[in-house]
Amino acid sequence: MSNEYYKLFYIFKNNGTCRLGISLPKAAITKAHDRNRLKRVIRNSMDSLKKEKLDLVFLLKKNRGQYLKNDDMIVRDHLIRDSKTILLKKDNDGIS
């Protein structure tokens, strides 16, 4: 899945628990406290997928330009929508 803010890769697996990888380049978000806040927002947005058997990788797009505080909330809203889409895809494909 992709949008103007990030790319989200996922794969369903047969066993194990949900794993989340987050890549936030320092070139895109220079301040550490902003990167840490966005990581926290990403992890909290993916709570609905914690019990699923899948691996997720979040990649922030490098051409974001200047980072703004509202970007956290926009990314959160997109991630919540995308997590629902992933769950629907899982249900429609019959993956257990």
N, CA, C and O atoms as CSV, one atom per row, in Angstrom:
chain,resi,resn,atom,element,x,y,z
A,1,MET,N,N,0.850,-1.170,0.000
A,1,MET,CA,C,0.000,0.000,0.000
A,1,MET,C,C,0.895,1.232,0.000
A,1,MET,O,O,1.979,1.238,0.582
A,2,SER,N,N,0.420,2.255,-0.657
A,2,SER,CA,C,1.230,3.453,-0.753
A,2,SER,C,C,0.332,4.674,-0.815
A,2,SER,O,O,-0.775,4.617,-1.351
A,3,ASN,N,N,0.810,5.769,-0.269
A,3,ASN,CA,C,0.161,7.060,-0.423
A,3,ASN,C,C,1.242,8.128,-0.437
A,3,ASN,O,O,2.424,7.807,-0.559
A,4,GLU,N,N,0.858,9.388,-0.315
A,4,GLU,CA,C,1.841,10.460,-0.429
A,4,GLU,C,C,2.801,10.525,0.745
A,4,GLU,O,O,3.854,11.153,0.639
A,5,TYR,N,N,2.462,9.886,1.872
A,5,TYR,CA,C,3.295,9.957,3.069
A,5,TYR,C,C,4.203,8.747,3.263
A,5,TYR,O,O,5.332,8.897,3.730
A,6,TYR,N,N,3.736,7.566,2.917
A,6,TYR,CA,C,4.487,6.354,3.248
A,6,TYR,C,C,4.160,5.213,2.299
A,6,TYR,O,O,3.212,5.275,1.515
A,7,LYS,N,N,4.978,4.168,2.396
A,7,LYS,CA,C,4.707,2.884,1.760
A,7,LYS,C,C,4.554,1.876,2.887
A,7,LYS,O,O,5.310,1.907,3.857
A,8,LEU,N,N,3.595,0.996,2.767
A,8,LEU,CA,C,3.344,-0.024,3.778
A,8,LEU,C,C,3.341,-1.384,3.085
A,8,LEU,O,O,2.493,-1.669,2.239
A,9,PHE,N,N,4.299,-2.207,3.462
A,9,PHE,CA,C,4.403,-3.553,2.910
A,9,PHE,C,C,3.911,-4.532,3.966
A,9,PHE,O,O,4.185,-4.360,5.154
A,10,TYR,N,N,3.188,-5.554,3.536
A,10,TYR,CA,C,2.721,-6.562,4.486
A,10,TYR,C,C,2.666,-7.917,3.812
A,10,TYR,O,O,2.494,-8.030,2.598
A,11,ILE,N,N,2.816,-8.937,4.632
A,11,ILE,CA,C,2.720,-10.312,4.149
A,11,ILE,C,C,2.097,-11.151,5.256
A,11,ILE,O,O,2.481,-11.059,6.423
A,12,PHE,N,N,1.132,-11.967,4.865
A,12,PHE,CA,C,0.508,-12.880,5.812
A,12,PHE,C,C,1.389,-14.108,5.955
A,12,PHE,O,O,2.040,-14.527,4.998
A,13,LYS,N,N,1.409,-14.683,7.145
A,13,LYS,CA,C,2.207,-15.880,7.386
A,13,LYS,C,C,1.372,-16.891,8.152
A,13,LYS,O,O,0.309,-16.556,8.675
A,14,ASN,N,N,1.846,-18.120,8.217
A,14,ASN,CA,C,1.077,-19.202,8.824
A,14,ASN,C,C,1.226,-19.311,10.329
A,14,ASN,O,O,0.334,-19.823,11.004
A,15,ASN,N,N,2.337,-18.838,10.860
A,15,ASN,CA,C,2.548,-18.952,12.300
A,15,ASN,C,C,3.287,-17.733,12.822
A,15,ASN,O,O,3.756,-16.897,12.051
A,16,GLY,N,N,3.382,-17.646,14.123
A,16,GLY,CA,C,4.087,-16.523,14.723
A,16,GLY,C,C,3.143,-15.392,15.083
A,16,GLY,O,O,1.922,-15.541,15.044
A,17,THR,N,N,3.724,-14.271,15.431
A,17,THR,CA,C,2.936,-13.112,15.812
A,17,THR,C,C,3.204,-11.960,14.844
A,17,THR,O,O,4.040,-12.068,13.947
A,18,CYS,N,N,2.504,-10.892,15.035
A,18,CYS,CA,C,2.673,-9.709,14.187
A,18,CYS,C,C,4.003,-9.032,14.503
A,18,CYS,O,O,4.357,-8.828,15.664
A,19,ARG,N,N,4.730,-8.690,13.442
A,19,ARG,CA,C,5.977,-7.934,13.597
A,19,ARG,C,C,5.854,-6.664,12.771
A,19,ARG,O,O,5.275,-6.666,11.685
A,20,LEU,N,N,6.411,-5.576,13.302
A,20,LEU,CA,C,6.329,-4.286,12.638
A,20,LEU,C,C,7.723,-3.701,12.509
A,20,LEU,O,O,8.448,-3.571,13.496
A,21,GLY,N,N,8.091,-3.352,11.293
A,21,GLY,CA,C,9.350,-2.667,11.041
A,21,GLY,C,C,9.059,-1.232,10.625
A,21,GLY,O,O,8.176,-0.990,9.803
A,22,ILE,N,N,9.792,-0.285,11.186
A,22,ILE,CA,C,9.557,1.127,10.898
A,22,ILE,C,C,10.857,1.757,10.413
A,22,ILE,O,O,11.895,1.648,11.067
A,23,SER,N,N,10.788,2.420,9.257
A,23,SER,CA,C,11.950,3.115,8.719
A,23,SER,C,C,11.606,4.588,8.559
A,23,SER,O,O,10.788,4.965,7.719
A,24,LEU,N,N,12.245,5.411,9.380
A,24,LEU,CA,C,12.071,6.868,9.316
A,24,LEU,C,C,13.450,7.484,9.095
A,24,LEU,O,O,14.210,7.639,10.051
A,25,PRO,N,N,13.785,7.836,7.864
A,25,PRO,CA,C,15.118,8.364,7.595
A,25,PRO,C,C,15.360,9.709,8.278
A,25,PRO,O,O,14.474,10.559,8.353
A,26,LYS,N,N,16.563,9.870,8.762
A,26,LYS,CA,C,16.947,11.109,9.426
A,26,LYS,C,C,16.890,12.288,8.453
A,26,LYS,O,O,16.676,13.429,8.864
A,27,ALA,N,N,17.080,12.011,7.180
A,27,ALA,CA,C,17.015,13.076,6.180
A,27,ALA,C,C,15.598,13.638,6.047
A,27,ALA,O,O,15.421,14.812,5.723
A,28,ALA,N,N,14.600,12.804,6.296
A,28,ALA,CA,C,13.215,13.255,6.183
A,28,ALA,C,C,12.740,13.954,7.448
A,28,ALA,O,O,12.026,14.954,7.372
A,29,ILE,N,N,13.134,13.432,8.622
A,29,ILE,CA,C,12.755,14.021,9.911
A,29,ILE,C,C,14.033,14.182,10.716
A,29,ILE,O,O,14.556,13.213,11.265
A,30,THR,N,N,14.528,15.392,10.784
A,30,THR,CA,C,15.849,15.605,11.373
A,30,THR,C,C,15.868,15.523,12.895
A,30,THR,O,O,16.869,15.096,13.469
A,31,LYS,N,N,14.798,15.918,13.555
A,31,LYS,CA,C,14.791,15.942,15.022
A,31,LYS,C,C,14.384,14.585,15.582
A,31,LYS,O,O,13.376,14.011,15.168
A,32,ALA,N,N,15.170,14.078,16.520
A,32,ALA,CA,C,14.947,12.749,17.090
A,32,ALA,C,C,13.601,12.673,17.803
A,32,ALA,O,O,12.917,11.654,17.709
A,33,HIS,N,N,13.212,13.719,18.508
A,33,HIS,CA,C,11.948,13.648,19.243
A,33,HIS,C,C,10.757,13.584,18.285
A,33,HIS,O,O,9.725,13.007,18.629
A,34,ASP,N,N,10.882,14.167,17.090
A,34,ASP,CA,C,9.823,14.049,16.089
A,34,ASP,C,C,9.770,12.642,15.505
A,34,ASP,O,O,8.688,12.102,15.274
A,35,ARG,N,N,10.945,12.047,15.266
A,35,ARG,CA,C,10.984,10.657,14.770
A,35,ARG,C,C,10.391,9.713,15.799
A,35,ARG,O,O,9.613,8.824,15.451
A,36,ASN,N,N,10.755,9.897,17.075
A,36,ASN,CA,C,10.233,9.023,18.132
A,36,ASN,C,C,8.726,9.167,18.282
A,36,ASN,O,O,8.027,8.177,18.498
A,37,ARG,N,N,8.221,10.387,18.171
A,37,ARG,CA,C,6.776,10.601,18.266
A,37,ARG,C,C,6.060,9.886,17.123
A,37,ARG,O,O,5.040,9.232,17.342
A,38,LEU,N,N,6.589,10.007,15.908
A,38,LEU,CA,C,5.953,9.358,14.766
A,38,LEU,C,C,6.010,7.841,14.904
A,38,LEU,O,O,5.056,7.157,14.533
A,39,LYS,N,N,7.104,7.302,15.428
A,39,LYS,CA,C,7.181,5.857,15.669
A,39,LYS,C,C,6.099,5.415,16.651
A,39,LYS,O,O,5.458,4.381,16.462
A,40,ARG,N,N,5.907,6.204,17.689
A,40,ARG,CA,C,4.876,5.898,18.688
A,40,ARG,C,C,3.481,5.930,18.054
A,40,ARG,O,O,2.650,5.067,18.337
A,41,VAL,N,N,3.231,6.915,17.206
A,41,VAL,CA,C,1.944,7.024,16.520
A,41,VAL,C,C,1.729,5.814,15.611
A,41,VAL,O,O,0.628,5.265,15.561
A,42,ILE,N,N,2.765,5.401,14.900
A,42,ILE,CA,C,2.662,4.260,13.986
A,42,ILE,C,C,2.350,2.986,14.765
A,42,ILE,O,O,1.445,2.236,14.401
A,43,ARG,N,N,3.110,2.743,15.848
A,43,ARG,CA,C,2.868,1.534,16.648
A,43,ARG,C,C,1.453,1.509,17.217
A,43,ARG,O,O,0.800,0.466,17.198
A,44,ASN,N,N,0.973,2.642,17.722
A,44,ASN,CA,C,-0.369,2.698,18.287
A,44,ASN,C,C,-1.456,2.547,17.229
A,44,ASN,O,O,-2.524,2.006,17.514
A,45,SER,N,N,-1.198,3.013,16.023
A,45,SER,CA,C,-2.173,2.891,14.939
A,45,SER,C,C,-2.332,1.453,14.481
A,45,SER,O,O,-3.374,1.081,13.940
A,46,MET,N,N,-1.313,0.648,14.694
A,46,MET,CA,C,-1.343,-0.745,14.246
A,46,MET,C,C,-1.791,-1.722,15.340
A,46,MET,O,O,-1.645,-2.934,15.179
A,47,ASP,N,N,-2.329,-1.213,16.441
A,47,ASP,CA,C,-2.771,-2.070,17.541
A,47,ASP,C,C,-3.798,-3.111,17.110
A,47,ASP,O,O,-3.808,-4.223,17.636
A,48,SER,N,N,-4.660,-2.761,16.160
A,48,SER,CA,C,-5.703,-3.703,15.737
A,48,SER,C,C,-5.122,-4.923,15.026
A,48,SER,O,O,-5.808,-5.936,14.884
A,49,LEU,N,N,-3.879,-4.842,14.583
A,49,LEU,CA,C,-3.250,-5.955,13.865
A,49,LEU,C,C,-2.327,-6.797,14.739
A,49,LEU,O,O,-1.731,-7.754,14.245
A,50,LYS,N,N,-2.193,-6.467,16.030
A,50,LYS,CA,C,-1.242,-7.159,16.902
A,50,LYS,C,C,-1.496,-8.653,17.016
A,50,LYS,O,O,-0.551,-9.426,17.175
A,51,LYS,N,N,-2.746,-9.073,16.940
A,51,LYS,CA,C,-3.077,-10.490,17.116
A,51,LYS,C,C,-3.072,-11.267,15.804
A,51,LYS,O,O,-3.308,-12.475,15.794
A,52,GLU,N,N,-2.805,-10.580,14.703
A,52,GLU,CA,C,-2.798,-11.222,13.397
A,52,GLU,C,C,-1.428,-11.835,13.115
A,52,GLU,O,O,-0.422,-11.456,13.714
A,53,LYS,N,N,-1.417,-12.780,12.196
A,53,LYS,CA,C,-0.170,-13.432,11.799
A,53,LYS,C,C,0.316,-12.781,10.507
A,53,LYS,O,O,0.056,-13.275,9.410
A,54,LEU,N,N,1.031,-11.659,10.658
A,54,LEU,CA,C,1.554,-10.976,9.500
A,54,LEU,C,C,2.757,-10.129,9.879
A,54,LEU,O,O,2.969,-9.794,11.045
A,55,ASP,N,N,3.528,-9.798,8.873
A,55,ASP,CA,C,4.679,-8.912,9.036
A,55,ASP,C,C,4.381,-7.621,8.282
A,55,ASP,O,O,3.861,-7.646,7.167
A,56,LEU,N,N,4.714,-6.501,8.901
A,56,LEU,CA,C,4.482,-5.184,8.314
A,56,LEU,C,C,5.787,-4.399,8.285
A,56,LEU,O,O,6.595,-4.492,9.209
A,57,VAL,N,N,5.989,-3.632,7.227
A,57,VAL,CA,C,7.127,-2.728,7.154
A,57,VAL,C,C,6.598,-1.368,6.717
A,57,VAL,O,O,5.945,-1.245,5.681
A,58,PHE,N,N,6.891,-0.347,7.522
A,58,PHE,CA,C,6.475,1.022,7.250
A,58,PHE,C,C,7.691,1.801,6.775
A,58,PHE,O,O,8.701,1.860,7.476
A,59,LEU,N,N,7.605,2.402,5.584
A,59,LEU,CA,C,8.686,3.218,5.036
A,59,LEU,C,C,8.166,4.624,4.775
A,59,LEU,O,O,7.273,4.816,3.950
A,60,LEU,N,N,8.717,5.598,5.469
A,60,LEU,CA,C,8.356,6.990,5.228
A,60,LEU,C,C,8.985,7.424,3.919
A,60,LEU,O,O,10.155,7.136,3.666
A,61,LYS,N,N,8.230,8.105,3.092
A,61,LYS,CA,C,8.785,8.571,1.817
A,61,LYS,C,C,9.784,9.679,2.074
A,61,LYS,O,O,9.540,10.566,2.892
A,62,LYS,N,N,10.900,9.630,1.383
A,62,LYS,CA,C,12.008,10.556,1.632
A,62,LYS,C,C,11.721,11.972,1.159
A,62,LYS,O,O,12.298,12.925,1.682
A,63,ASN,N,N,10.839,12.124,0.181
A,63,ASN,CA,C,10.602,13.450,-0.370
A,63,ASN,C,C,9.502,14.204,0.389
A,63,ASN,O,O,8.735,14.950,-0.221
A,64,ARG,N,N,9.420,14.022,1.665
A,64,ARG,CA,C,8.388,14.665,2.472
A,64,ARG,C,C,8.648,16.148,2.671
A,64,ARG,O,O,7.713,16.891,2.971
A,65,GLY,N,N,9.851,16.595,2.519
A,65,GLY,CA,C,10.142,18.000,2.728
A,65,GLY,C,C,10.109,18.343,4.210
A,65,GLY,O,O,10.606,17.578,5.036
A,66,GLN,N,N,9.543,19.457,4.542
A,66,GLN,CA,C,9.491,19.907,5.933
A,66,GLN,C,C,8.453,19.100,6.718
A,66,GLN,O,O,7.307,18.960,6.292
A,67,TYR,N,N,8.867,18.587,7.844
A,67,TYR,CA,C,7.987,17.790,8.702
A,67,TYR,C,C,7.141,18.726,9.558
A,67,TYR,O,O,7.656,19.682,10.137
A,68,LEU,N,N,5.851,18.448,9.634
A,68,LEU,CA,C,4.932,19.244,10.451
A,68,LEU,C,C,4.276,18.368,11.504
A,68,LEU,O,O,4.142,17.160,11.312
A,69,LYS,N,N,3.870,18.963,12.607
A,69,LYS,CA,C,3.222,18.206,13.683
A,69,LYS,C,C,1.921,17.555,13.213
A,69,LYS,O,O,1.593,16.458,13.665
A,70,ASN,N,N,1.163,18.212,12.303
A,70,ASN,CA,C,-0.102,17.622,11.838
A,70,ASN,C,C,0.144,16.348,11.041
A,70,ASN,O,O,-0.755,15.516,10.919
A,71,ASP,N,N,1.333,16.183,10.503
A,71,ASP,CA,C,1.627,14.987,9.723
A,71,ASP,C,C,1.416,13.724,10.548
A,71,ASP,O,O,1.021,12.694,10.002
A,72,ASP,N,N,1.671,13.785,11.847
A,72,ASP,CA,C,1.443,12.631,12.718
A,72,ASP,C,C,-0.012,12.181,12.651
A,72,ASP,O,O,-0.299,10.994,12.495
A,73,MET,N,N,-0.911,13.126,12.769
A,73,MET,CA,C,-2.336,12.795,12.787
A,73,MET,C,C,-2.813,12.325,11.415
A,73,MET,O,O,-3.655,11.432,11.321
A,74,ILE,N,N,-2.280,12.921,10.357
A,74,ILE,CA,C,-2.651,12.493,9.012
A,74,ILE,C,C,-2.174,11.070,8.769
A,74,ILE,O,O,-2.922,10.240,8.253
A,75,VAL,N,N,-0.925,10.785,9.140
A,75,VAL,CA,C,-0.381,9.431,8.988
A,75,VAL,C,C,-1.178,8.450,9.831
A,75,VAL,O,O,-1.475,7.345,9.379
A,76,ARG,N,N,-1.529,8.843,11.061
A,76,ARG,CA,C,-2.322,7.973,11.928
A,76,ARG,C,C,-3.650,7.612,11.269
A,76,ARG,O,O,-4.033,6.442,11.254
A,77,ASP,N,N,-4.347,8.592,10.730
A,77,ASP,CA,C,-5.639,8.340,10.086
A,77,ASP,C,C,-5.489,7.414,8.887
A,77,ASP,O,O,-6.308,6.515,8.692
A,78,HIS,N,N,-4.455,7.623,8.087
A,78,HIS,CA,C,-4.211,6.756,6.927
A,78,HIS,C,C,-3.872,5.333,7.379
A,78,HIS,O,O,-4.337,4.366,6.775
A,79,LEU,N,N,-3.072,5.200,8.430
A,79,LEU,CA,C,-2.685,3.866,8.908
A,79,LEU,C,C,-3.876,3.109,9.476
A,79,LEU,O,O,-4.005,1.906,9.249
A,80,ILE,N,N,-4.739,3.784,10.201
A,80,ILE,CA,C,-5.934,3.121,10.735
A,80,ILE,C,C,-6.809,2.623,9.587
A,80,ILE,O,O,-7.328,1.507,9.637
A,81,ARG,N,N,-6.972,3.440,8.565
A,81,ARG,CA,C,-7.745,3.027,7.392
A,81,ARG,C,C,-7.077,1.836,6.695
A,81,ARG,O,O,-7.750,0.879,6.312
A,82,ASP,N,N,-5.748,1.901,6.535
A,82,ASP,CA,C,-5.030,0.819,5.865
A,82,ASP,C,C,-5.059,-0.475,6.669
A,82,ASP,O,O,-5.111,-1.559,6.090
A,83,SER,N,N,-5.025,-0.375,8.006
A,83,SER,CA,C,-5.080,-1.592,8.820
A,83,SER,C,C,-6.440,-2.270,8.662
A,83,SER,O,O,-6.517,-3.499,8.655
A,84,LYS,N,N,-7.506,-1.492,8.535
A,84,LYS,CA,C,-8.832,-2.076,8.292
A,84,LYS,C,C,-8.879,-2.740,6.927
A,84,LYS,O,O,-9.495,-3.793,6.766
A,85,THR,N,N,-8.228,-2.127,5.944
A,85,THR,CA,C,-8.174,-2.706,4.600
A,85,THR,C,C,-7.425,-4.034,4.609
A,85,THR,O,O,-7.834,-4.986,3.945
A,86,ILE,N,N,-6.336,-4.096,5.358
A,86,ILE,CA,C,-5.560,-5.338,5.457
A,86,ILE,C,C,-6.404,-6.437,6.090
A,86,ILE,O,O,-6.386,-7.576,5.623
A,87,LEU,N,N,-7.142,-6.108,7.148
A,87,LEU,CA,C,-8.002,-7.103,7.795
A,87,LEU,C,C,-9.110,-7.570,6.848
A,87,LEU,O,O,-9.435,-8.758,6.826
A,88,LEU,N,N,-9.689,-6.668,6.074
A,88,LEU,CA,C,-10.712,-7.055,5.112
A,88,LEU,C,C,-10.138,-7.958,4.034
A,88,LEU,O,O,-10.773,-8.934,3.631
A,89,LYS,N,N,-8.949,-7.638,3.571
A,89,LYS,CA,C,-8.300,-8.466,2.549
A,89,LYS,C,C,-8.044,-9.864,3.088
A,89,LYS,O,O,-8.230,-10.855,2.382
A,90,LYS,N,N,-7.614,-9.939,4.350
A,90,LYS,CA,C,-7.374,-11.236,4.978
A,90,LYS,C,C,-8.662,-12.041,5.034
A,90,LYS,O,O,-8.664,-13.230,4.716
A,91,ASP,N,N,-9.757,-11.406,5.436
A,91,ASP,CA,C,-11.047,-12.092,5.543
A,91,ASP,C,C,-11.562,-12.526,4.172
A,91,ASP,O,O,-12.124,-13.613,4.037
A,92,ASN,N,N,-11.375,-11.686,3.162
A,92,ASN,CA,C,-11.868,-12.010,1.821
A,92,ASN,C,C,-11.054,-13.109,1.159
A,92,ASN,O,O,-11.591,-13.885,0.369
A,93,ASP,N,N,-9.766,-13.187,1.471
A,93,ASP,CA,C,-8.912,-14.216,0.886
A,93,ASP,C,C,-9.015,-15.535,1.632
A,93,ASP,O,O,-8.493,-16.551,1.173
A,94,GLY,N,N,-9.691,-15.528,2.786
A,94,GLY,CA,C,-9.842,-16.758,3.555
A,94,GLY,C,C,-8.568,-17.198,4.241
A,94,GLY,O,O,-8.389,-18.391,4.489
A,95,ILE,N,N,-7.679,-16.276,4.553
A,95,ILE,CA,C,-6.431,-16.606,5.215
A,95,ILE,C,C,-6.696,-16.699,6.707
A,95,ILE,O,O,-7.340,-15.824,7.284
A,96,SER,N,N,-6.195,-17.769,7.337
A,96,SER,CA,C,-6.443,-17.937,8.773
A,96,SER,C,C,-5.165,-17.789,9.553
A,96,SER,O,O,-5.173,-17.897,10.779
